[in-house]
Amino acid sequence: MRAGSKVIYAIAAFLGVLALIYILATTFVEDDANYGGSEWAGITALVLSFGLAMMLAVYLNITERRADVLPEDWEEAEVEDKAGILGFFSPGSIWPVVMSASILVLAYGIAFWHYWMIALGAALLIWACTMLNLQYGMPREKH
């Protein structure tokens, strides 16, 4: 088990212990605001956080077992050992801006509960995502 999964397992253990303490504290401790009942919002949040941390830790553990020794795990590694191609980043794409604008229209539609604006924002978002994914698959004159 490498460092990445160990850290997330530690976070999951902390959240699990915290969830147990929170459940016991809100269920059995009576005060003026809580009359012996459980506080379900906090319990749900902590239990779900524990579950998500465990899922991430198990995923990292499985993928780290399959991978070779990474440069950050090797004591004699140099900075150049990790260097490489990071990926392709589009230098002048307009579609992220269009996606942001369509998310803005969608959020305004949800905030003011206008169905036509929700539909318009969703349609614009689908169109912008499609165009972002297809921008290098079509000829240059159709951009």
trRosetta pair geometry for C-beta under 8 A, 3 or more apart (Angstrom, degrees):
i j d omega theta_ij theta_ji phi_ij phi_ji
1 5 5.3 -105 -164 81 94 121
1 6 5.7 115 137 -61 111 89
1 9 7.8 -3 -178 -6 143 147
1 61 6.0 -25 -121 -126 94 97
1 64 7.2 76 -145 92 45 138
2 5 6.0 86 60 21 68 95
2 6 6.9 -126 109 -8 32 100
2 64 4.6 -135 22 -175 119 145
2 70 7.9 62 -146 23 160 118
2 73 6.1 -63 -135 -96 122 133
3 6 5.5 -61 -144 38 32 115
3 7 6.3 34 161 -24 68 103
3 73 7.5 -170 2 -96 106 91
4 7 6.2 -57 -155 29 26 108
4 8 6.8 12 155 -7 62 108
4 60 5.0 -131 121 -176 109 135
4 64 6.3 174 56 -71 115 138
5 8 5.8 -58 -146 43 37 106
5 9 6.0 42 154 -22 70 106
5 57 5.4 101 -158 -162 77 70
5 60 4.1 -179 -82 106 85 108
5 61 4.1 107 -141 -71 156 73
5 64 5.7 -123 -18 14 121 144
6 9 5.7 -53 -144 37 30 112
6 10 6.4 32 154 -21 63 105
7 10 5.7 -55 -153 34 30 112
7 11 6.6 30 150 -18 64 104
8 11 5.4 -47 -147 35 38 113
8 12 6.3 40 152 -20 66 103
8 53 5.9 -172 -177 -171 84 81
8 56 5.2 -119 -166 107 146 103
8 57 3.9 -170 111 -85 109 85
8 60 5.9 114 28 27 145 146
9 12 5.6 -53 -146 38 32 112
9 13 6.3 35 153 -21 65 103
9 57 4.6 120 -67 -154 66 144
9 61 7.8 61 -54 -59 117 122
10 13 5.7 -50 -146 35 32 111
10 14 6.4 35 153 -19 63 104
11 14 5.7 -53 -150 36 32 113
11 15 6.4 28 153 -15 65 107
11 53 5.1 -134 107 -151 101 137
11 57 7.8 -174 54 -64 93 119
12 15 5.7 -55 -146 40 32 109
12 16 6.2 35 154 -22 65 106
12 50 5.9 94 -157 -155 73 64
12 53 3.7 -178 -84 116 83 115
12 54 4.7 113 -144 -68 145 67
12 57 5.4 -81 -14 -14 140 144
13 16 5.6 -53 -146 35 31 113
13 17 6.4 28 157 -14 65 105
14 17 6.1 -57 -149 39 28 106
14 18 6.1 27 154 -17 64 112
15 18 5.5 -56 -141 42 31 114
15 19 6.1 37 156 -25 65 104
15 46 6.1 -178 -174 -167 87 78
15 49 5.0 -132 -155 111 143 103
15 50 4.2 -170 116 -84 113 77
15 53 5.6 132 25 19 145 150
16 19 5.7 -51 -146 32 29 112
16 20 6.6 28 154 -16 62 103
16 50 4.8 104 -74 -136 69 133
17 20 5.8 -54 -151 36 33 110
17 21 6.4 30 153 -15 66 106
18 21 5.8 -54 -145 39 32 110
18 22 6.1 33 155 -20 65 109
18 46 6.0 -134 108 -150 97 130
19 22 5.6 -56 -144 39 29 112
19 23 6.3 32 156 -21 65 104
19 43 7.0 91 -158 -147 87 60
19 46 3.8 169 -96 133 89 119
19 47 5.3 113 -148 -72 144 62
19 49 7.9 -180 -65 59 117 97
19 50 5.5 -59 -19 -33 146 139
20 23 5.8 -51 -146 34 30 111
20 24 6.4 24 157 -12 64 107
21 24 5.9 -59 -149 42 30 107
21 25 5.9 27 156 -19 66 113
22 25 5.7 -56 -138 40 28 110
22 26 6.1 13 167 -7 65 110
22 39 7.9 -87 169 63 97 108
22 42 5.8 -128 176 135 135 116
22 43 6.3 -177 117 -91 113 66
22 46 5.6 126 45 3 152 166
23 26 6.5 -64 -141 43 22 97
23 27 5.9 11 165 -12 62 119
23 38 7.0 -5 -147 -135 68 116
23 43 5.6 79 -91 -119 83 112
24 27 6.1 -65 -136 42 23 104
24 28 5.8 -25 -176 23 64 116
24 29 7.9 67 135 -17 64 97
25 28 7.4 -70 -120 51 13 79
25 29 5.2 -16 -166 10 56 131
26 29 7.0 -43 -90 44 16 94
26 34 6.3 -105 -153 -166 73 157
26 37 7.8 -33 157 107 89 49
26 38 5.2 80 117 -144 109 54
26 39 4.2 -102 -155 14 147 96
26 42 6.9 150 -48 68 156 127
26 43 6.9 -121 55 -54 145 107
27 36 7.5 22 178 -177 44 55
27 37 7.6 -50 -123 164 52 20
27 38 4.9 -2 -86 -85 82 88
28 36 7.5 15 -125 -139 25 72
29 34 7.3 48 94 88 77 127
30 34 6.7 -144 -137 98 44 78
30 35 6.2 28 -142 -144 99 37
30 36 5.0 -11 -90 -61 103 77
31 34 5.5 45 47 43 84 85
34 37 6.3 -130 -168 53 81 73
34 39 6.6 -60 -114 -55 131 106
38 43 6.1 1 169 -26 114 149
39 42 5.0 25 113 28 110 112
39 43 6.4 145 86 -18 62 95
40 43 5.5 -59 -139 43 37 112
40 44 5.8 38 163 -22 72 108
41 44 6.1 -56 -147 37 24 108
41 45 6.4 23 155 -17 61 110
42 45 5.7 -55 -144 38 31 111
42 46 6.2 24 161 -13 67 108
43 46 6.2 -61 -146 40 27 104
43 47 6.1 20 160 -14 65 112
44 47 6.1 -59 -141 41 26 106
44 48 6.1 21 162 -13 64 112
45 48 6.1 -61 -144 42 24 106
45 49 6.2 26 156 -21 62 110
46 49 5.6 -53 -143 37 31 113
46 50 6.4 35 155 -21 64 103
47 50 5.6 -50 -150 34 32 114
47 51 6.5 32 151 -18 64 105
48 51 5.5 -52 -146 37 35 112
48 52 6.3 33 156 -17 67 105
49 52 5.9 -54 -144 39 30 108
49 53 6.2 30 156 -18 64 108
50 53 5.9 -58 -147 38 28 110
50 54 6.3 27 155 -19 64 107
51 54 5.7 -55 -147 36 31 110
51 55 6.4 33 154 -20 65 104
52 55 5.6 -50 -147 33 34 112
52 56 6.4 31 155 -15 65 105
53 56 5.8 -55 -148 39 32 109
53 57 6.2 32 153 -21 66 108
54 57 5.6 -54 -142 38 32 112
54 58 6.3 31 159 -18 66 105
55 58 6.0 -56 -147 37 28 108
55 59 6.3 28 154 -18 63 108
56 59 5.7 -55 -147 38 31 113
56 60 6.3 29 156 -16 66 107
57 60 5.9 -55 -145 39 30 108
57 61 6.2 33 154 -22 64 108
58 61 5.5 -54 -146 36 31 114
58 62 6.4 29 156 -18 65 104
59 62 6.0 -56 -149 36 29 107
59 63 6.3 16 159 -8 65 110
60 63 6.0 -60 -140 45 30 103
60 64 5.8 28 161 -20 67 112
61 64 6.0 -56 -139 38 24 108
61 65 6.6 27 158 -22 60 105
62 65 6.0 -57 -154 30 28 110
62 66 6.9 20 153 -14 62 108
63 66 5.8 -57 -151 37 37 110
63 67 6.4 35 155 -24 69 109
64 67 5.8 -54 -142 33 35 111
67 70 6.5 15 137 -51 129 97
69 73 5.4 -127 -165 83 79 119
69 74 5.6 87 149 -62 118 102
70 73 4.9 86 59 9 80 104
70 74 7.2 -152 94 -10 41 91
70 82 7.9 43 174 -102 89 98
71 74 5.6 -61 -145 34 37 112
71 77 4.1 136 -170 -153 80 147
71 78 7.9 -66 -163 54 123 42
71 81 4.0 158 -119 111 135 116
71 82 4.5 -136 61 -63 148 86
72 77 6.9 -99 -74 67 23 159
72 82 6.9 46 -44 -81 84 134
74 77 4.2 102 81 -43 101 108
74 81 7.5 -78 63 128 132 163
77 81 4.7 -103 -160 45 94 152
77 82 7.3 62 167 -35 128 93
78 81 5.2 119 58 -15 68 98
79 82 6.6 -65 -171 36 43 101
79 83 6.9 52 139 -37 71 105
80 83 5.1 -45 -151 15 46 123
90 93 4.0 31 126 -24 140 121
90 135 7.3 37 -119 91 149 141
90 136 7.8 -142 -98 -48 112 117
93 96 6.2 83 102 -2 107 92
93 132 6.9 77 172 -129 138 80
93 135 6.2 88 -126 120 113 173
94 97 5.6 -59 -172 41 60 114
94 98 6.1 59 135 -23 83 106
95 98 5.2 -51 -141 39 42 113
95 99 6.1 48 156 -23 70 100
95 128 5.6 151 -163 -170 85 82
95 131 5.3 -167 -110 102 127 100
95 132 3.8 175 134 -83 147 85
95 135 6.3 -131 -17 -52 141 139
96 99 5.5 -50 -145 35 34 114
96 100 6.4 36 154 -20 64 102
96 132 7.0 89 -58 -111 58 130
97 100 5.7 -51 -150 34 33 112
97 101 6.5 32 151 -17 64 105
98 101 5.7 -53 -148 38 33 111
98 102 6.3 31 154 -17 65 106
98 124 7.4 -135 168 173 90 99
98 128 4.3 -170 114 -119 105 121
98 131 7.4 -4 78 68 150 134
99 102 5.8 -57 -146 39 31 108
99 103 6.4 32 154 -19 65 105
99 125 6.5 70 -143 -134 70 69
99 128 4.3 177 -77 131 68 137
99 129 6.5 85 -107 -65 115 67
99 132 6.6 1 -48 -42 127 141
100 103 5.7 -53 -148 36 32 111
100 104 6.5 37 150 -23 63 103
101 104 5.4 -50 -151 32 34 117
101 105 6.6 35 151 -18 65 100
101 124 7.4 -81 102 150 87 140
102 105 5.6 -46 -147 35 38 111
102 106 6.3 39 151 -18 65 105
102 121 5.5 138 -180 -157 68 64
102 124 3.5 -161 -120 113 116 109
102 125 4.2 176 130 -67 129 66
102 127 7.6 178 -95 54 157 90
102 128 5.2 -162 4 0 145 140
103 106 5.5 -53 -145 40 34 114
103 107 6.1 35 154 -21 66 106
103 121 7.1 89 -116 -173 15 112
103 125 6.2 86 -67 -98 63 118
104 107 5.8 -53 -143 36 28 109
104 108 6.4 28 156 -16 63 105
104 121 7.7 -147 77 -126 40 119
105 108 5.9 -55 -148 38 30 110
105 109 6.4 33 152 -21 63 107
105 117 6.2 -141 174 -174 82 88
105 120 5.9 -84 153 106 133 100
105 121 3.7 -173 103 -92 90 96
105 124 6.1 51 54 43 142 147
106 109 5.6 -55 -151 35 31 115
106 110 6.5 26 154 -15 65 104
106 117 7.7 169 -108 142 28 79
106 118 6.3 63 -144 -137 66 52
106 121 2.8 176 -67 142 66 138
106 122 5.9 101 -108 -55 117 58
106 124 7.7 -147 -44 58 97 104
106 125 6.0 2 -39 -34 140 132
107 110 5.7 -53 -147 38 33 108
107 111 6.0 34 154 -21 67 108
107 121 7.4 -176 2 -156 46 161
108 111 5.5 -54 -140 38 31 112
108 112 6.1 1 169 8 68 110
108 114 7.7 -12 128 36 80 116
108 117 6.0 -80 99 159 92 141
108 121 7.5 162 47 -65 82 141
109 112 6.7 -69 -137 52 21 87
109 113 7.6 75 165 -102 53 10
109 114 5.1 -98 -138 66 71 84
109 115 7.5 85 -174 -117 110 9
109 116 7.6 -140 -128 79 118 45
109 117 3.1 -168 -95 106 100 96
109 118 3.7 -179 140 -60 135 58
109 119 7.7 -164 -160 13 158 48
109 120 7.1 166 -69 49 143 90
109 121 5.2 -147 7 3 134 131
110 113 7.1 20 -169 -79 29 51
110 118 6.1 92 -62 -99 66 105
112 117 7.1 33 65 49 110 151
114 117 4.0 53 91 14 113 113
114 118 6.7 171 89 -15 58 83
115 118 5.5 -52 -147 35 36 114
115 119 6.3 34 155 -17 68 105
116 119 5.8 -54 -148 38 31 110
116 120 6.2 32 153 -19 65 108
117 120 5.5 -50 -141 39 34 113
117 121 6.1 34 157 -18 65 106
118 121 5.9 -56 -146 39 27 109
118 122 6.3 25 156 -17 63 108
119 122 5.9 -55 -144 38 29 109
119 123 6.2 27 157 -17 64 108
120 123 5.9 -57 -146 39 28 109
120 124 6.2 26 156 -16 64 109
121 124 5.7 -55 -143 40 29 110
121 125 6.1 31 156 -21 65 108
122 125 5.7 -54 -145 36 30 112
122 126 6.4 30 156 -18 64 104
123 126 5.9 -53 -147 36 31 109
123 127 6.3 29 154 -17 64 109
124 127 5.6 -57 -146 40 31 112
124 128 6.1 29 157 -18 67 108
125 128 5.8 -53 -140 38 29 108
125 129 6.2 29 159 -18 64 107
126 129 5.9 -55 -146 38 28 109
126 130 6.3 29 155 -20 63 108
127 130 5.8 -57 -149 36 29 112
127 131 6.3 23 156 -14 65 108
128 131 5.8 -56 -144 40 31 108
128 132 6.2 36 155 -23 65 105
129 132 5.6 -52 -146 34 30 114
129 133 6.4 24 157 -13 63 107
130 133 6.0 -62 -151 40 29 106
130 134 6.1 3 160 1 66 117
131 134 6.0 -68 -135 51 29 97
131 135 6.1 57 161 -63 66 89
132 135 6.1 -27 -147 -16 25 116
133 137 7.8 0 134 4 64 126
134 137 4.8 -76 -155 48 64 114
134 138 5.8 45 154 -19 97 107
135 138 7.1 -65 -148 33 23 98
135 143 6.2 59 -157 -125 88 94
138 142 4.7 -77 143 77 123 128
138 143 7.2 162 86 -69 106 62
139 142 5.2 84 67 8 81 104
140 143 6.0 -27 -166 -13 45 115
